[in-house]
Amino acid sequence: MSNRVMISRDSKPIPCEECGLPTLHVARLVSGDGTLLGQTMVCTACRRHRSEAEAVAIQ
């Protein structure tokens, strides 16, 4: 199984330094067997924009 990034439902978003939207969350990095590997910050808006930009670039 692959590693996963998990955002807690209780996470309170804060403003992202890159996009300015209040969509930055603390997320847990979890291995396929459920072991906690660490934590990171994830902006759900920037991630969505990157995915959309990559899709346009591929076409």
trRosetta pair geometry for C-beta under 8 A, 3 or more apart (Angstrom, degrees):
i j d omega theta_ij theta_ji phi_ij phi_ji
1 31 7.7 105 91 155 101 65
1 32 2.6 149 86 -153 100 125
1 33 7.0 149 52 -47 123 53
2 32 5.8 100 39 -73 15 109
3 29 6.2 5 176 -176 120 89
3 30 6.7 159 -161 83 70 42
3 31 5.4 -44 -104 -113 82 47
3 32 6.6 -80 -70 -38 41 72
3 37 6.6 -16 -139 -1 125 153
4 29 7.6 161 82 -155 43 46
4 30 5.0 -19 62 64 92 95
4 32 7.7 111 -15 -85 94 50
5 27 4.9 32 179 146 92 141
5 28 7.5 156 -157 77 48 43
5 29 6.1 -23 -101 -99 66 64
5 30 7.8 163 -92 20 18 79
5 40 7.0 -58 -131 55 112 121
5 42 6.1 118 165 -74 136 149
6 27 6.1 157 73 -168 36 89
6 28 4.8 -20 62 60 97 94
6 30 5.5 18 -2 1 122 125
7 11 5.5 -82 -180 19 86 152
7 25 4.7 43 -141 119 119 150
7 26 7.9 134 -132 83 74 41
7 27 4.6 -51 -82 -102 69 98
7 42 6.2 -108 -76 63 114 134
7 44 7.6 -19 -51 -65 169 115
8 11 4.4 124 67 -36 86 94
8 25 7.7 -169 42 179 71 120
8 26 7.5 -2 20 83 108 85
8 27 7.8 -174 -4 -115 70 51
8 28 7.4 71 -43 -8 92 106
11 25 4.4 60 143 -152 144 108
11 26 5.8 -161 -132 48 118 75
11 27 7.6 -10 -88 -75 162 60
13 22 4.9 107 117 152 110 78
13 23 5.3 -21 -162 -116 141 23
13 24 6.0 122 -162 52 78 44
13 25 5.5 -50 -99 -69 75 81
13 44 7.9 -68 -111 17 131 113
14 22 6.3 -83 178 -148 14 76
14 24 5.0 -48 68 68 76 104
15 20 6.1 -18 -169 -165 106 41
15 21 6.9 176 -138 98 65 18
15 22 5.1 -42 -78 -90 60 65
15 24 6.7 10 104 13 17 116
16 19 4.8 25 85 44 130 84
16 20 6.4 -50 69 -4 79 14
16 21 5.7 10 24 56 110 67
16 22 7.6 -171 -8 -99 74 16
16 23 5.9 -25 -27 60 119 77
16 24 4.3 147 -81 -51 75 109
16 43 4.2 56 -107 -115 139 134
16 45 6.6 -140 4 51 151 114
16 46 6.2 -173 -179 -27 160 118
17 20 7.9 18 -162 -71 13 50
17 24 7.8 45 -3 -65 67 153
18 43 6.6 -138 47 9 115 170
18 46 5.5 46 86 -92 133 140
19 23 7.3 -18 75 46 129 116
19 43 6.4 147 21 167 118 146
19 45 5.2 -137 90 103 161 124
19 46 5.2 -160 -24 -69 127 89
19 49 7.2 154 -95 4 139 149
21 43 7.5 112 67 -166 98 110
21 45 4.6 49 63 2 146 165
23 43 5.4 78 101 -162 93 74
23 44 4.7 -109 173 49 112 87
23 45 4.2 106 63 -12 158 103
23 46 7.7 168 91 -3 120 75
24 41 5.8 3 -175 -179 103 107
24 42 7.3 158 -152 81 55 35
24 43 4.8 -30 -93 -91 72 82
25 41 7.2 157 80 -156 36 59
25 42 5.4 -25 63 65 88 86
25 43 7.7 151 15 -93 69 32
25 44 6.8 37 4 -27 116 101
26 39 5.9 0 -177 -178 96 121
26 40 7.7 156 -155 83 55 30
26 41 6.2 -41 -99 -100 52 63
26 42 7.9 104 -146 20 8 81
27 39 6.7 156 81 -157 41 70
27 40 5.6 -25 64 67 92 78
27 41 7.2 125 16 -129 86 14
27 42 4.4 23 -8 1 136 124
28 36 6.0 -62 -171 -133 117 96
28 38 7.7 169 -156 96 57 31
28 39 5.7 -42 -104 -101 52 75
29 36 7.4 97 76 -167 61 57
29 37 4.2 -67 108 69 104 107
29 38 4.9 8 42 60 120 73
29 39 6.7 -156 4 -85 85 20
29 40 6.0 63 -43 -4 108 108
30 34 6.2 -18 -177 -143 113 33
30 35 6.9 151 -159 73 65 38
30 36 6.0 -37 -103 -102 74 49
30 37 6.5 -177 -97 6 18 92
31 34 6.9 -35 71 35 76 19
31 35 4.4 4 34 54 119 92
31 37 5.6 110 -42 -48 87 112
42 47 6.7 6 -176 -40 92 136
43 46 3.9 49 94 19 123 110
43 47 6.3 167 88 -16 64 85
44 47 5.7 -52 -144 37 31 116
44 48 6.4 34 156 -21 63 106
45 48 5.8 -56 -151 35 31 110
45 49 6.4 27 154 -16 66 107
46 49 5.6 -55 -146 39 33 111
46 50 6.2 37 154 -22 66 104
47 50 5.8 -53 -149 34 29 112
47 51 6.5 29 153 -19 63 105
48 51 5.8 -54 -151 35 31 112
48 52 6.4 30 153 -17 65 106
49 52 5.7 -54 -147 38 33 111
49 53 6.2 33 154 -19 66 107
50 53 5.7 -56 -146 38 30 111
50 54 6.3 30 155 -19 65 106
51 54 5.8 -54 -147 36 30 110
51 55 6.5 31 154 -21 63 106
52 55 5.7 -54 -150 34 31 112
52 56 6.6 29 153 -17 64 105
53 56 5.8 -55 -149 37 32 110
53 57 6.2 33 152 -21 65 108
54 57 5.6 -55 -145 37 32 113
54 58 6.4 34 156 -23 65 105
55 58 5.9 -54 -150 31 30 111
55 59 6.9 32 154 -24 61 104
56 59 6.0 -54 -154 27 33 113
